[in-house]
């Protein structure tokens, strides 16, 4: 469909100026379905985890594909793209953290950054809060912005819905804990697969939109040492693009986790949170420009 490259433009505009739906977001309802499936099927089994993933994702994706086929696809692509992209929400949450740090309200900053990250934030100092927020902006820039854009361009509404639901299940089930180690393995591996190309395109975006030499060096030398193959390349490239020192140890569920250093340069501050969202914005404008040019070329050639 030649309109697929143009869908992100409208979807991004809706997300930027309308934000998320004010009353009910479909992903909230999907989260309740996922909780129900996990409660009834989680018997520490990889197979049942795969069954749960299929029950949660495939019927909804098939329904969107049917509606997309039945009604022509354009409006479904715009609607599903808008609901899947989290650009405005990510920017807003990062702004709240920076705002609290600028006001000297560290407890509030810890509370706000806790909405973005899964680590323990109760003992973080101001630089650590800034580091956690920037890491979330960089990583979620891939998961909630560029990956949905990629799948929306590639396959319209069904593809972006498949991706967003899968990514949500990974966020809910993809933990290495007694409860989810086996049950969530299928969700985690499928999310890794669906993010394989988008993560590297995101890393390239950060390289092109930030400090090129440092970003490229960090991507090539540091990303492979991170515990997540996709998040590693994204965060390393982003840290290098901003010329900041990210990574390092953090506490998750009461357990200290050893994490390699990423990037290099200054210790993060509240000002650098704004720089991180600006990097994200430049990446979005780059993608939108490429989509616009691609769509225009398709129209001219047909």
Secondary structure as GFF3:
##gff-version 3
##sequence-region A 1 302
A	DSSP	alpha_helix	4	18	.	.	.	ID=ss1
A	DSSP	alpha_helix	26	41	.	.	.	ID=ss2
A	DSSP	alpha_helix	46	71	.	.	.	ID=ss3
A	DSSP	alpha_helix	74	84	.	.	.	ID=ss4
A	DSSP	alpha_helix	87	102	.	.	.	ID=ss5
A	DSSP	alpha_helix	106	113	.	.	.	ID=ss6
A	DSSP	alpha_helix	126	141	.	.	.	ID=ss7
A	DSSP	pi_helix	142	146	.	.	.	ID=ss8
A	DSSP	alpha_helix	147	173	.	.	.	ID=ss9
A	DSSP	alpha_helix	185	194	.	.	.	ID=ss10
A	DSSP	alpha_helix	196	209	.	.	.	ID=ss11
A	DSSP	alpha_helix	212	222	.	.	.	ID=ss12
A	DSSP	three_ten_helix	223	225	.	.	.	ID=ss13
A	DSSP	alpha_helix	229	242	.	.	.	ID=ss14
A	DSSP	beta_strand	244	247	.	.	.	ID=ss15
A	DSSP	beta_strand	250	252	.	.	.	ID=ss16
A	DSSP	beta_strand	255	257	.	.	.	ID=ss17
A	DSSP	beta_strand	261	263	.	.	.	ID=ss18
A	DSSP	beta_strand	266	267	.	.	.	ID=ss19
A	DSSP	alpha_helix	270	301	.	.	.	ID=ss20
###
